[in-house]
Amino acid sequence: MTLAQVKRIIITLVGFTVLIIGIVLIVFPGPAFIVIPIGLAILATEYIWAKKLFEGIKRILKKQEKPSAKG
């Protein structure tokens, strides 16, 4: 097993662990809306599907930050 393969396995395990903890925090009290994107960001360093999902979440959050012109 090469060093790159070991790195990918470690990143996958850590990323999915953080993501699963975030999903559990949806049901239990906790900062799920912070933990889930962190897990996706970790996975996005190795997986394109996670990067696309993470970018989508960032776009949604940026839309919510902008003040509404209605007023």
ROMAR-408412 format. One record per residue: x, y, z of N, C-alpha, C in turn; residue in one letter. Coordinates in pm, whole numbers, padded with zeros to 5 digits, always signed. Last residue first. Layout:
! residues N
XYZXYZXYZA;...
//
This chain:
! residues 71
-03811+04569+00152-03797+04628+00279-03891+04724+00325G;-03598+04370-00037-03736+04401+00004-03731+04472+00138K;-03348+04291-00066-03377+04425-00117-03519+04467-00079A;-03181+04120+00202-03291+04126+00105-03316+04270+00062S;-02835+04060+00224-02957+04123+00275-03060+04136+00163P;-02680+03743+00204-02708+03871+00138-02837+03930+00192K;-02685+03495+00326-02614+03605+00391-02652+03740+00333E;-02811+03324+00153-02882+03359+00276-02815+03474+00349Q;-02616+03292-00041-02745+03354-00078-02817+03402+00047K;-02424+03153+00104-02394+03290+00059-02520+03363+00018K;-02554+02908+00139-02525+02991+00256-02493+03135+00216L;-02560+02818-00127-02685+02839-00053-02662+02931+00066I;-02284+02792-00178-02367+02885-00257-02497+02918-00184R;-02213+02591+00005-02155+02725+00018-02237+02828-00058K;-02357+02378-00103-02393+02428+00031-02337+02568+00052I;-02216+02349-00344-02360+02381-00344-02405+02436-00210G;-01964+02274-00249-01980+02401-00321-02126+02444-00326E;-02035+02022-00142-01985+02127-00054-01999+02264-00120F;-02102+01885-00378-02202+01902-00273-02163+02016-00179L;-01853+01891-00508-01971+01951-00571-02079+01979-00467K;-01696+01749-00322-01662+01887-00355-01781+01958-00417K;-01815+01500-00328-01820+01576-00204-01788+01723-00230A;-01753+01422-00588-01893+01432-00549-01907+01515-00421W;-01471+01411-00582-01536+01516-00659-01682+01533-00617I;-01264+01357-00302-01375+01310-00384-01446+01426-00452Y;-01060+01474-00146-01032+01350-00219-01140+01310-00319E;-01152+01701-00030-01010+01700-00066-00975+01577-00148T;-01409+01648+00045-01389+01718-00083-01242+01724-00123A;-01395+01550+00302-01411+01454+00192-01383+01518+00056L;-01374+01797+00434-01268+01697+00447-01275+01598+00331I;-01618+01910+00362-01493+01977+00323-01375+01880+00332A;-01797+01736+00486-01793+01744+00340-01664+01809+00291L;-01737+01798+00754-01717+01662+00704-01709+01660+00552G;-01820+02065+00752-01680+02032+00782-01647+01892+00732I;-02097+02046+00700-02007+02104+00599-01859+02076+00626P;-02164+01913+00953-02185+01848+00823-02099+01913+00715I;-02109+02104+01156-02033+01979+01149-02046+01913+01012V;-02293+02311+01125-02150+02341+01118-02071+02212+01092I;-02539+02201+01154-02519+02287+01037-02374+02332+01024F;-02522+02075+01402-02518+01993+01281-02487+02078+01158A;-02451+02137+01690-02432+02223+01573-02417+02144+01442P;-02719+01993+01891-02581+02016+01854-02571+02096+01725G;-02939+01749+02008-02897+01889+02013-02748+01903+01980P;-03014+01500+01756-02979+01538+01892-02933+01684+01893F;-03064+01512+01480-03165+01459+01571-03139+01504+01714V;-02832+01624+01383-02961+01677+01335-03071+01635+01431I;-02627+01475+01483-02658+01600+01553-02782+01669+01497L;-02607+01276+01294-02663+01241+01426-02704+01368+01499V;-02477+01427+01099-02612+01376+01072-02681+01336+01202I;-02230+01470+01228-02317+01583+01192-02460+01540+01166G;-02136+01208+01238-02163+01280+01364-02254+01399+01337I;-02105+01170+00963-02204+01090+01037-02237+01155+01171I;-01895+01353+00913-02024+01367+00845-02134+01290+00920L;-01689+01245+01068-01738+01380+01099-01876+01400+01037V;-01663+00999+00930-01692+01002+01073-01750+01138+01113T;-01596+01079+00672-01725+01013+00695-01761+01011+00842F;-01339+01196+00731-01447+01273+00670-01584+01211+00694G;-01194+00979+00838-01217+01100+00918-01335+01179+00863V;-01200+00799+00616-01251+00761+00748-01284+00883+00834L;-01081+00957+00413-01216+00901+00397-01276+00866+00533T;-00829+01007+00519-00918+01119+00491-01062+01071+00477I;-00733+00741+00527-00746+00819+00651-00842+00936+00630I;-00735+00675+00253-00815+00597+00348-00837+00676+00477I;-00552+00862+00153-00691+00864+00107-00782+00787+00202R;-00317+00782+00285-00371+00917+00307-00519+00922+00268K;-00283+00529+00173-00305+00541+00317-00367+00676+00349V;-00235+00604-00092-00352+00522-00059-00386+00529+00089Q;+00003+00745-00065-00116+00813-00118-00243+00735-00085A;+00179+00544+00019+00147+00654+00111+00021+00728+00066L;+00058+00218-00087+00141+00338-00097+00096+00443+00004T;+00085-00117+00000+00000+00000+00000+00090+00124+00000M;
//
